[in-house]
């Protein structure tokens, strides 16, 4: 509503109560391991990997319907979810798939 108030002050929004809907949630994180993106490109369906153009692999997951940008460092960006629970489901499914296909090598955890 803060954005709506700011827009009203500039006379851009006139509606009393705008219909606000979440259309796209963007999440980023790290999977605590390194990934072989060449192997991922061959093993995962619906992927695009052109390292000369972009250093990450683009993976379109069907269920839940989200898109991941995956990087060799284990970092990722997830876009397209409409609910937070979809992100959690997608990350869990991705981790399971990467582990099953031996695409990710998890880092060893050290005790302090």
C-alpha distances in whole Angstrom, upper triangle without the diagonal:
4,5,5,6,9,10,10,12,14,15,14,11,13,12,11,9,9,11,9,12,13,16,18,18,20,22,25,28,31,34,37,39,40,40,43,41,44,45,42,42,45,44,41,40,38,38,38,39,41,41,42,39,36,37,35,36,34,34,32,32,33,31,29,28,27,28,29,31,33,35,39,37,36,32,30,27,25,23,22,21,19,19,20,23,24,24,26,29,29,30,32,34,34,36,38,39,40,42,44,45,46,43,42,44,42,42,45,43,45,45,45
4,5,5,6,9,10,11,13,14,14,12,14,14,14,12,12,14,12,15,16,18,19,19,20,22,25,27,31,34,36,39,40,40,43,41,44,45,42,42,46,45,42,41,39,38,38,39,41,41,42,39,36,37,35,36,34,34,33,33,34,33,31,30,28,29,30,31,33,35,38,37,35,32,30,27,26,24,24,23,21,21,22,25,26,26,28,30,30,31,34,35,35,37,39,40,40,43,45,45,46,43,42,44,42,42,44,42,44,44,44
4,5,5,6,9,10,11,12,11,10,13,13,14,12,11,13,11,14,14,16,17,17,19,21,24,27,30,33,36,38,39,39,42,39,43,44,40,40,44,43,40,39,36,36,36,37,38,38,39,36,33,34,33,34,32,32,31,32,33,32,29,28,26,27,28,29,32,33,37,36,34,31,28,25,24,22,22,22,20,21,21,25,26,25,27,30,30,30,33,35,34,36,39,39,39,42,44,44,45,42,41,43,41,42,44,43,44,45,44
4,5,5,6,9,10,10,9,7,9,9,10,9,8,11,10,13,15,17,18,19,21,24,27,30,33,36,39,41,42,42,44,42,45,46,43,43,46,45,42,41,38,38,38,39,40,41,42,38,36,37,36,36,34,34,33,33,34,33,30,29,28,29,30,31,34,36,40,39,37,34,31,28,27,24,23,23,21,22,23,26,27,27,29,31,31,32,35,36,36,38,41,41,42,44,46,46,47,45,43,46,44,45,47,46,48,48,48
4,5,5,6,9,10,10,8,10,11,10,11,11,14,13,17,18,20,22,22,24,26,29,32,36,38,41,43,44,44,47,45,48,49,46,46,49,48,45,44,41,41,41,42,43,43,44,41,39,40,38,39,37,38,36,37,37,36,34,33,31,32,33,34,37,39,42,41,40,36,34,30,30,27,27,26,24,25,26,29,30,30,32,34,34,35,38,39,39,41,44,44,44,47,49,49,50,47,46,48,46,47,49,47,49,49,49
4,5,5,7,9,9,9,12,13,14,14,13,16,15,18,19,21,22,22,23,26,28,31,35,38,40,43,43,43,46,44,47,48,45,45,48,48,44,44,41,40,40,41,42,42,42,39,37,38,37,38,36,37,36,37,37,37,34,33,31,32,33,33,36,37,41,39,39,35,33,29,29,27,26,27,25,26,26,30,31,30,32,35,35,35,38,40,39,41,44,44,44,47,49,49,50,47,45,47,46,46,48,47,48,49,48
4,5,5,6,5,6,9,11,12,13,12,15,14,17,18,20,21,22,23,26,29,32,36,39,41,43,44,44,46,43,46,48,44,44,47,47,44,43,40,39,39,40,41,41,42,38,36,38,36,38,35,36,35,36,36,36,34,32,30,31,32,33,36,38,41,40,39,35,33,30,29,26,26,26,24,26,27,30,31,30,33,35,35,35,39,40,39,41,44,44,44,47,49,49,50,47,46,48,47,47,50,48,50,51,50
4,5,5,6,5,7,9,10,11,11,15,15,19,20,22,24,25,27,29,32,35,39,42,44,47,47,47,49,47,50,51,48,47,51,50,47,46,43,43,42,44,44,45,45,42,40,41,40,41,39,39,38,39,39,39,36,34,33,34,36,36,39,41,45,44,43,39,37,33,32,29,28,29,26,28,29,32,33,33,35,37,37,38,41,42,42,44,47,47,47,50,52,52,53,50,49,51,50,50,53,51,53,54,53
4,5,8,8,10,13,13,15,15,18,18,22,23,25,26,27,28,31,33,36,40,43,45,48,48,48,51,48,51,53,49,49,53,52,49,48,45,45,44,45,46,46,46,43,41,42,41,43,40,41,40,41,42,41,39,37,36,36,38,38,41,42,46,44,44,40,38,34,34,31,31,31,29,30,31,35,35,35,37,40,39,40,43,44,44,46,49,49,49,52,54,54,55,52,50,52,51,51,53,52,53,54,53
4,6,8,10,13,15,16,16,19,19,22,23,25,26,27,28,31,33,36,40,43,45,47,48,48,50,47,50,52,48,48,51,51,48,47,44,43,42,44,44,44,44,41,39,41,40,41,39,40,39,40,41,41,39,37,35,35,37,37,40,41,45,44,43,39,37,34,33,31,30,31,29,31,32,35,36,35,38,40,39,40,43,44,44,46,49,49,49,51,54,53,54,51,50,52,51,51,54,52,54,55,54
4,6,7,11,12,15,14,18,18,21,23,24,26,28,29,32,35,38,42,45,47,49,50,49,51,49,51,53,50,49,52,52,49,48,44,44,43,45,45,46,46,42,41,43,42,43,40,41,40,41,41,41,39,37,35,36,38,38,41,43,47,46,45,41,39,35,35,32,31,31,29,31,33,36,36,36,39,41,40,41,44,45,45,47,50,50,50,53,55,54,55,52,51,54,53,53,56,54,56,57,56
4,7,10,12,14,12,15,16,19,20,21,23,25,26,29,32,35,39,42,45,47,47,46,48,45,48,50,46,45,49,49,45,44,41,40,40,41,42,42,43,39,38,40,38,39,37,38,36,37,38,38,35,33,32,33,34,35,38,40,44,43,42,38,36,32,31,28,27,28,26,28,30,33,33,33,36,38,37,38,41,42,42,44,46,46,47,50,51,51,52,49,48,51,50,51,53,52,54,55,55
4,6,9,10,9,12,13,16,18,19,22,23,25,29,31,35,39,41,44,46,47,46,48,45,48,49,46,45,48,48,45,43,40,40,40,42,42,43,44,40,38,40,39,39,36,37,35,36,36,36,34,32,31,32,34,35,38,40,44,43,42,38,36,32,31,27,26,27,24,26,28,31,31,31,34,36,35,37,40,41,40,43,45,45,46,49,50,50,51,49,48,50,49,50,53,51,54,54,54
4,6,9,9,12,14,18,20,22,24,26,28,32,35,38,42,44,47,49,50,49,51,49,51,52,49,48,51,51,47,46,43,43,43,45,46,47,47,43,42,44,42,42,40,40,38,39,38,38,36,34,33,35,37,38,41,43,47,46,45,42,39,35,34,30,29,29,26,28,30,33,33,34,37,38,38,39,42,43,43,45,48,48,49,51,53,53,54,52,51,53,52,53,56,54,57,57,57
4,6,6,9,12,15,18,20,23,25,27,30,34,37,41,43,46,48,49,48,50,48,50,51,48,47,50,49,46,44,41,42,42,44,45,46,47,44,42,43,41,42,39,39,36,37,36,36,33,32,32,33,36,37,40,43,46,46,44,41,38,34,32,29,27,27,24,26,28,31,31,32,34,36,36,38,40,41,41,44,46,46,47,49,51,51,53,50,49,52,51,52,54,53,55,56,56
4,6,10,12,16,19,21,24,25,28,31,34,37,41,43,46,49,50,49,52,49,52,53,49,49,52,51,47,46,43,44,44,46,47,48,49,46,44,45,43,43,40,40,38,38,38,37,34,33,33,35,37,38,42,44,48,47,45,42,39,35,33,30,29,28,25,26,28,31,31,32,35,36,36,38,40,41,42,44,46,47,48,50,52,52,54,51,50,53,51,52,55,53,55,56,55
4,7,9,12,16,18,21,22,25,28,31,34,38,40,43,46,47,46,49,46,49,50,46,46,49,48,44,43,40,41,41,44,45,46,47,44,42,43,41,41,38,37,35,35,34,33,31,30,30,32,34,36,39,41,45,44,42,39,36,32,30,27,25,25,21,22,24,27,28,29,31,32,33,35,37,38,39,41,43,43,44,47,48,49,50,48,47,50,48,49,51,50,52,53,53
4,6,9,13,15,18,19,22,25,29,32,36,38,41,43,44,43,46,43,46,47,43,43,46,45,41,39,37,37,38,40,41,43,44,40,38,40,37,37,34,34,32,32,31,30,28,27,27,28,31,32,36,38,42,41,39,36,33,29,27,24,22,22,19,20,22,25,25,26,29,30,30,32,35,35,36,38,40,41,42,44,46,46,48,45,44,47,46,47,49,48,50,51,51
4,6,10,12,15,17,21,24,27,30,34,36,39,41,42,41,43,41,44,44,40,40,43,42,38,36,34,35,36,38,40,41,42,39,37,38,36,35,32,32,29,29,28,27,25,24,24,26,28,30,34,36,40,40,37,34,31,28,25,22,20,19,16,17,20,22,22,23,26,27,27,30,32,32,33,36,37,38,39,41,43,43,45,43,42,45,44,45,47,46,49,50,50
4,7,9,12,14,17,20,23,27,30,32,35,38,38,38,40,38,41,41,37,37,40,39,35,34,31,32,33,35,37,38,39,36,34,35,32,32,29,29,26,26,26,25,22,21,21,23,25,27,30,33,37,36,34,31,28,24,22,19,17,16,13,14,16,19,19,20,23,24,24,26,29,29,30,32,34,35,36,38,40,40,42,39,39,41,40,41,44,43,45,46,46
4,6,9,11,15,18,21,24,28,30,33,35,36,35,37,35,37,38,34,34,37,36,32,30,28,29,30,32,34,35,37,34,31,32,30,29,26,25,23,22,22,21,19,17,17,20,22,24,27,30,34,34,31,28,25,22,19,16,13,12,9,11,14,16,16,17,20,21,21,23,25,26,27,29,31,31,32,35,36,37,38,36,35,38,37,39,41,40,43,44,45
4,6,7,11,14,17,21,24,26,29,31,32,31,33,31,34,34,31,31,34,32,29,28,25,26,27,29,31,32,34,31,28,29,26,26,23,22,20,19,20,18,16,15,14,16,19,21,24,27,30,30,27,24,21,18,15,12,10,9,6,8,10,13,13,14,17,18,18,20,22,23,23,26,27,28,29,31,33,33,35,33,32,35,34,35,38,37,39,41,41
4,7,10,13,17,20,24,25,29,30,31,30,31,29,32,32,28,28,31,30,26,25,22,23,24,26,28,29,31,28,26,27,24,23,20,19,17,17,17,17,14,12,12,14,16,19,22,25,29,29,26,23,20,16,14,10,8,8,6,9,12,14,13,13,17,18,17,19,22,22,22,25,26,26,27,30,31,32,33,31,30,33,33,35,37,37,40,41,42
4,7,10,13,17,20,22,25,27,27,26,28,26,28,29,25,25,28,27,24,23,20,20,21,23,25,26,28,25,22,23,20,20,17,17,15,15,16,15,13,11,10,11,13,15,18,21,25,25,23,20,16,13,10,7,5,5,5,8,10,13,11,11,14,16,14,16,19,19,19,22,24,24,24,27,29,29,30,28,27,30,29,31,34,34,36,38,39
4,7,10,13,17,19,22,24,25,24,26,24,27,28,24,25,28,27,23,23,21,20,21,23,25,26,28,25,22,22,19,19,17,16,15,15,16,16,13,12,10,11,12,14,17,19,23,22,20,17,14,10,8,6,6,5,6,7,8,11,10,8,12,14,12,14,17,18,17,19,22,22,23,25,27,27,28,26,25,28,27,28,31,30,33,34,35
4,7,10,14,16,19,21,22,21,23,21,25,25,22,22,26,25,22,22,20,19,19,20,22,23,25,22,19,19,16,17,14,15,14,15,17,16,14,13,10,10,10,11,14,16,20,19,17,14,11,7,6,5,7,7,9,10,10,13,11,9,12,14,12,13,16,17,16,18,21,21,21,23,26,26,26,24,22,25,24,25,28,28,30,32,33
4,7,10,13,16,18,19,19,22,20,24,24,21,22,25,24,21,21,20,19,20,20,23,22,25,23,19,18,16,16,15,15,15,15,17,17,14,14,11,11,10,11,12,14,17,16,14,11,8,6,5,7,9,9,11,11,9,12,11,8,10,13,11,10,14,15,14,15,18,19,18,21,23,24,24,21,20,22,21,22,25,24,27,28,29
4,7,10,13,15,16,16,19,18,21,22,19,20,24,23,20,21,20,18,19,19,21,20,23,21,17,16,13,14,14,14,16,16,19,18,16,16,13,12,9,9,10,11,14,13,11,7,6,4,6,9,12,12,15,15,12,14,14,10,11,14,12,10,14,15,13,14,18,18,17,19,22,22,22,19,17,19,18,19,22,21,24,26,26
4,7,9,12,13,14,17,17,21,21,18,20,23,22,20,22,21,19,20,20,22,21,24,22,19,17,14,15,15,15,17,17,20,19,18,18,15,14,11,11,10,11,13,11,8,6,6,7,9,12,15,15,18,17,14,15,15,11,11,14,12,9,12,15,13,12,16,17,15,17,20,21,20,17,15,16,15,15,18,17,20,22,23
4,6,8,10,11,15,15,19,19,17,19,22,21,19,21,21,19,20,19,21,20,23,22,19,16,14,15,16,16,18,18,21,21,19,20,17,15,12,11,10,9,11,8,5,4,6,9,11,15,18,18,21,20,17,18,17,13,13,15,14,10,12,14,12,11,15,16,13,15,18,18,17,15,12,13,11,12,14,14,17,19,21
4,6,8,9,13,14,17,17,15,18,20,18,17,20,20,18,20,19,21,20,24,23,20,17,14,15,16,15,18,17,20,19,18,20,17,16,12,12,10,10,10,9,5,6,8,11,12,16,19,18,22,21,18,18,17,14,13,14,13,9,10,12,10,8,11,12,10,11,15,15,14,12,9,10,8,9,12,13,16,19,20
4,7,10,14,15,19,18,17,20,22,20,20,23,23,21,23,21,23,22,25,25,22,18,16,17,19,19,21,20,24,23,22,23,21,20,16,15,13,12,11,8,6,8,11,14,16,20,23,22,25,24,21,21,21,17,16,17,16,13,13,15,13,10,13,15,12,12,16,17,14,13,9,9,6,6,9,9,12,15,17
4,7,10,12,15,15,14,17,19,18,18,21,22,20,21,19,21,19,23,23,20,17,15,15,18,18,21,20,24,23,23,24,21,20,16,15,12,10,9,7,5,9,11,15,17,21,24,24,27,26,23,23,22,19,18,19,17,14,14,16,13,10,13,14,11,10,14,14,12,10,6,5,4,5,9,10,14,17,19
4,7,9,12,12,12,15,17,16,16,20,21,18,18,16,18,16,19,20,17,14,13,13,16,16,20,20,24,24,24,24,21,19,15,14,10,8,5,5,5,8,11,15,17,21,24,24,28,27,25,25,24,20,20,21,18,15,16,17,14,12,15,14,11,11,15,14,11,8,6,5,7,8,11,14,17,20,22
4,6,9,9,8,11,13,12,13,16,17,14,15,13,15,14,17,18,16,12,11,10,13,13,17,17,21,22,22,22,19,17,13,12,8,7,5,7,6,9,11,14,16,19,22,23,27,27,25,24,23,20,20,20,17,15,16,16,12,11,13,12,8,10,13,11,9,6,4,6,9,11,14,17,20,23,25
4,6,5,6,9,10,10,12,15,16,13,14,11,14,12,16,17,15,12,11,10,13,14,17,18,21,23,23,23,21,18,15,13,10,9,6,9,9,12,13,17,18,21,24,25,29,29,27,27,25,22,23,22,19,17,18,18,14,13,15,13,10,11,13,11,9,6,7,8,12,14,17,20,23,27,29
4,5,5,6,9,10,10,13,13,10,10,8,10,9,13,14,12,9,8,7,10,11,14,16,19,21,21,21,18,15,13,11,8,7,6,10,10,12,12,15,16,19,21,23,27,27,26,26,24,21,22,22,18,17,18,17,13,14,16,13,10,13,15,12,11,8,9,12,14,17,20,23,26,29,31
4,5,5,7,9,10,13,14,11,10,8,10,9,13,14,13,11,10,9,12,13,16,18,21,23,24,23,21,18,15,14,11,11,10,13,14,16,16,18,20,22,24,26,30,30,29,29,26,24,25,24,21,20,21,20,16,17,18,15,13,15,16,12,12,9,11,14,17,19,23,25,28,32,34
4,5,5,6,8,12,13,11,12,10,13,13,16,18,16,14,13,11,13,13,16,17,20,22,23,22,21,18,16,15,12,12,11,14,14,16,16,19,20,22,24,26,29,30,29,28,26,24,24,23,20,19,20,18,14,15,15,12,10,12,12,9,9,6,10,12,16,18,21,24,28,31,33
4,5,5,6,9,11,8,10,9,12,13,16,17,15,13,11,8,10,9,12,13,16,18,19,19,17,14,12,12,10,11,10,13,12,14,14,16,16,19,21,22,26,26,25,25,22,20,21,19,16,15,16,14,11,12,13,10,8,11,11,8,9,6,9,12,15,18,21,24,27,31,33
4,6,6,8,9,6,7,6,9,11,14,15,13,13,10,7,9,9,12,13,16,18,20,19,17,14,13,12,11,12,12,16,15,16,15,17,17,19,21,22,26,27,27,26,23,21,23,21,18,18,19,17,14,15,16,13,11,15,15,11,13,10,13,16,19,21,25,27,31,34,36
4,6,8,10,8,10,10,12,14,17,18,17,16,14,11,12,12,14,15,17,20,21,21,19,17,16,16,14,15,15,18,18,19,18,20,20,22,23,25,29,30,29,28,25,24,25,23,20,20,21,18,15,17,17,13,12,15,14,10,12,10,14,17,20,23,26,29,32,36,38
4,7,10,9,12,12,15,16,20,20,19,18,15,12,13,11,13,13,15,17,19,19,18,16,15,16,14,15,15,18,17,19,18,20,19,21,22,23,27,28,27,26,23,22,22,20,17,17,18,15,13,14,13,10,9,12,11,7,10,8,12,15,18,21,24,27,31,34,36
4,7,6,10,11,15,16,20,19,18,17,14,10,10,8,9,10,12,14,15,15,14,13,12,13,12,14,15,18,16,17,15,17,16,18,19,20,23,24,24,23,20,19,19,17,14,15,15,12,10,12,12,9,9,12,11,9,11,10,13,16,19,22,25,27,31,34,36
4,6,9,12,15,17,20,20,19,18,15,12,10,8,8,8,10,12,14,13,13,12,12,14,14,17,18,21,19,20,17,18,16,17,18,19,22,24,24,23,19,19,20,18,15,16,17,14,12,15,15,11,12,15,14,12,15,13,16,20,22,25,29,31,34,37,40
4,7,10,13,16,19,18,17,17,14,10,8,6,5,7,9,12,14,12,11,10,11,12,13,16,18,21,19,19,16,16,15,15,15,17,20,22,23,22,19,18,20,18,15,16,18,15,13,16,17,14,14,18,17,15,18,16,18,22,24,27,30,32,36,38,40
4,7,10,13,15,14,13,13,11,7,5,4,6,9,11,15,15,14,12,10,9,10,10,13,15,18,16,17,14,14,14,15,16,18,21,23,23,23,20,18,20,19,15,16,18,16,13,16,17,14,13,17,17,15,17,14,16,20,22,25,28,30,33,36,38
4,7,10,12,11,10,11,9,6,5,7,9,12,15,18,18,16,14,11,11,10,11,12,14,17,17,17,15,15,15,15,17,19,23,25,25,25,22,20,23,22,18,18,21,19,16,18,20,17,16,20,20,17,19,16,18,21,23,26,29,31,34,38,39
4,6,9,9,8,8,7,5,6,9,12,15,18,21,21,19,17,13,12,10,10,10,12,15,15,15,14,15,16,17,19,22,25,27,27,27,24,22,24,23,20,19,22,20,17,19,20,17,16,19,20,17,18,14,16,19,22,24,27,29,33,36,37
4,5,6,6,7,8,7,9,12,15,18,21,24,24,22,20,16,15,12,12,12,13,16,17,17,16,17,19,19,21,24,28,30,29,30,27,25,27,27,23,23,25,24,20,22,24,21,19,23,24,20,21,17,19,21,24,26,29,32,34,38,39
4,5,5,5,7,8,11,14,17,20,23,26,26,24,21,18,15,12,12,10,11,14,16,16,16,17,19,20,23,26,29,31,30,31,28,26,27,27,24,23,25,24,21,22,24,22,19,22,24,21,20,17,18,20,22,24,27,29,32,35,36
4,6,7,10,11,14,17,20,23,26,29,29,27,24,20,19,15,15,14,14,17,19,19,19,19,22,23,25,28,31,33,33,34,31,29,31,31,27,26,29,28,24,26,28,25,23,26,28,24,24,21,22,23,26,27,30,33,35,38,39
4,7,9,11,12,15,18,21,24,27,27,25,22,18,17,14,14,14,15,18,19,18,17,17,20,20,22,25,29,31,30,32,29,27,29,29,26,25,28,27,24,25,28,25,23,27,28,25,25,21,22,25,27,28,32,33,36,39,40
4,6,8,9,13,16,19,22,25,24,22,19,15,14,10,11,10,12,14,16,14,14,14,16,17,20,23,26,28,27,29,26,23,26,26,23,22,25,24,21,22,25,23,21,24,26,23,23,19,20,22,24,25,28,30,33,36,36
4,7,10,13,16,19,23,25,24,23,19,16,13,10,9,7,8,11,12,12,12,13,16,17,20,23,26,28,27,28,25,23,24,25,22,20,23,23,19,20,23,21,18,21,23,21,20,16,17,18,20,21,25,26,29,32,33
4,6,10,13,15,19,21,21,19,16,12,9,6,5,5,7,10,10,10,9,10,12,14,17,19,23,24,23,24,22,19,21,21,18,17,20,19,15,17,19,18,15,18,21,18,18,14,14,17,18,20,24,25,28,31,32
4,6,10,12,16,18,18,17,14,10,8,6,5,7,9,12,11,11,9,10,12,14,16,18,22,23,23,23,20,18,20,20,16,15,18,17,13,15,17,15,13,17,18,16,16,12,13,16,18,20,24,26,29,32,34
4,7,10,13,15,15,13,11,7,6,5,6,9,12,15,13,13,10,10,10,11,13,15,19,21,20,21,18,16,18,18,14,14,17,16,13,15,17,15,14,18,19,17,18,15,16,19,21,23,26,28,31,34,36
4,6,10,12,12,11,9,6,5,6,8,11,13,16,14,13,11,10,10,11,12,14,18,19,19,19,16,14,16,15,11,12,15,12,10,13,15,12,12,16,16,15,16,13,15,18,20,22,26,27,31,34,36
4,6,9,10,7,6,4,6,9,11,14,17,19,17,16,13,12,10,10,10,12,15,17,18,17,14,13,16,14,11,13,15,12,11,14,16,13,14,18,18,17,19,16,18,21,23,25,29,30,34,36,38
4,6,6,6,5,6,8,11,12,16,18,20,17,17,14,13,10,10,10,11,14,15,16,15,11,11,13,11,8,10,12,9,9,12,13,11,13,16,16,16,18,16,17,21,22,25,28,29,33,35,37
4,6,5,7,9,11,15,16,20,22,24,21,20,17,16,13,13,11,12,14,15,17,15,12,13,15,12,10,13,14,11,11,15,15,13,16,18,18,18,21,19,20,24,25,28,31,32,36,38,40
3,5,8,10,12,16,17,21,23,25,21,21,17,17,13,13,12,11,13,13,14,12,9,11,12,9,8,11,12,9,11,14,14,13,16,18,18,18,21,20,21,24,24,28,30,31,34,36,39
4,6,9,11,15,17,20,23,24,20,19,16,15,11,11,9,8,10,10,11,10,6,8,10,7,6,10,11,9,11,14,14,14,16,19,19,19,22,21,21,24,24,27,30,30,33,35,37
4,7,10,14,16,20,23,24,21,19,16,14,10,9,7,7,9,11,13,12,8,10,12,10,8,12,14,12,12,16,17,16,17,20,21,21,23,21,22,25,26,28,31,32,35,37,39
4,7,10,13,16,19,20,18,16,12,10,7,6,5,6,9,11,12,12,8,8,11,10,7,10,13,11,11,14,16,15,16,19,20,20,22,20,20,23,23,26,29,29,33,35,37
4,7,10,13,17,18,16,14,10,8,6,5,6,8,12,14,14,15,11,10,13,13,9,11,14,13,11,14,16,15,15,19,20,19,21,18,18,22,22,24,28,29,32,34,36
4,6,10,13,14,12,10,7,6,5,7,9,11,14,15,15,16,13,10,13,13,9,9,13,12,9,12,14,13,13,16,18,17,18,15,15,18,19,21,24,25,28,31,32
4,7,10,12,10,8,5,5,7,8,12,14,17,18,18,19,16,13,15,16,12,12,15,15,12,14,17,15,14,17,19,18,18,15,15,18,18,20,24,25,28,30,32
4,7,8,7,6,5,7,9,12,15,16,20,21,19,20,17,14,16,16,13,11,14,14,10,12,15,13,11,14,17,15,15,11,11,14,15,17,20,22,25,28,29
4,5,6,5,6,9,12,15,18,20,23,24,22,23,21,18,19,20,16,14,17,17,13,14,17,16,13,15,18,16,15,12,11,13,14,15,19,20,23,26,27
4,5,7,9,12,15,18,22,23,26,27,25,25,23,20,21,22,19,16,18,18,14,14,17,16,12,14,17,15,14,10,9,10,12,13,17,19,21,25,26
4,6,9,12,15,19,22,23,26,26,24,25,23,20,20,21,19,16,18,19,15,14,18,17,14,15,19,17,15,12,10,10,11,11,14,16,18,22,23
4,7,10,13,16,20,20,24,23,21,21,20,17,16,18,15,12,14,15,12,11,14,14,11,12,16,15,13,11,8,9,9,10,14,15,18,21,22
4,7,10,14,17,18,21,21,19,20,18,15,15,17,15,12,14,16,12,12,16,16,13,15,18,18,17,14,11,13,12,13,16,17,20,22,23
4,7,10,13,14,18,18,16,17,15,12,13,15,12,10,13,14,11,11,15,15,13,15,18,18,17,14,13,15,15,16,19,20,23,25,26
4,7,10,11,15,15,14,16,14,10,13,14,11,10,14,15,12,14,17,17,15,18,21,20,20,17,16,19,18,20,23,23,26,28,29
4,7,8,11,12,11,13,10,7,10,11,8,8,12,13,11,13,16,16,15,18,20,20,21,18,17,20,20,21,25,25,28,30,31
4,6,9,11,11,13,10,8,12,13,10,11,15,15,14,16,19,18,18,21,23,23,24,21,21,24,23,25,28,28,32,34,35
4,6,9,11,12,9,9,13,13,11,13,16,16,15,18,20,19,20,23,24,24,26,23,23,26,26,28,31,31,35,36,38
4,6,7,9,6,6,10,10,9,11,14,14,14,17,19,19,20,23,24,24,26,24,23,26,26,28,31,30,34,35,36
4,7,9,7,9,12,12,12,14,17,17,18,20,22,22,24,26,27,28,29,27,27,30,29,31,34,33,36,37,38
4,5,5,7,9,10,11,13,15,16,17,19,21,22,23,25,26,27,29,27,26,29,28,30,32,31,34,35,36
4,5,5,7,9,10,11,13,15,16,17,19,20,21,23,25,26,27,26,24,27,25,27,29,28,31,31,33
4,5,5,6,9,10,11,12,14,15,17,18,20,21,23,24,26,25,23,26,24,26,28,27,30,31,33
4,5,5,6,9,10,10,12,14,15,16,18,20,21,22,24,22,22,25,24,26,28,28,31,32,34
4,5,5,6,9,10,10,12,14,15,16,18,20,21,22,20,19,22,21,23,25,25,28,29,31
4,5,5,6,9,10,11,12,14,15,17,18,20,21,20,18,21,19,21,23,22,26,27,29
4,6,5,6,9,10,11,12,14,16,16,18,20,19,18,21,20,22,24,24,28,29,31
4,5,5,6,9,10,10,12,14,15,16,18,17,16,19,18,21,24,24,27,29,31
4,5,5,6,9,10,10,12,14,15,16,15,13,16,15,18,20,20,24,26,28
4,5,5,6,9,10,11,12,14,15,15,14,16,15,17,19,20,23,25,27
4,6,5,6,9,10,11,12,14,14,13,16,16,19,21,22,26,28,30
4,5,5,6,8,10,11,12,11,10,14,14,17,20,21,24,27,29
4,5,5,6,8,10,10,10,8,11,11,14,16,17,21,23,26
4,6,5,6,9,10,10,10,12,12,16,18,19,23,25,28
4,5,5,6,8,8,9,13,14,17,20,21,25,28,30
4,6,5,6,5,6,9,10,14,17,19,23,25,28
4,5,5,6,6,8,9,13,15,17,21,23,26
4,6,8,9,11,13,16,18,20,24,27,30
4,5,8,11,13,17,19,22,25,28,31
4,6,7,10,14,16,19,22,25,28
4,7,10,13,16,19,22,25,28
4,6,9,13,15,19,22,24
4,7,9,12,16,19,22
4,6,9,12,16,18
4,6,9,13,15
4,6,10,13
4,7,10
4,6
4
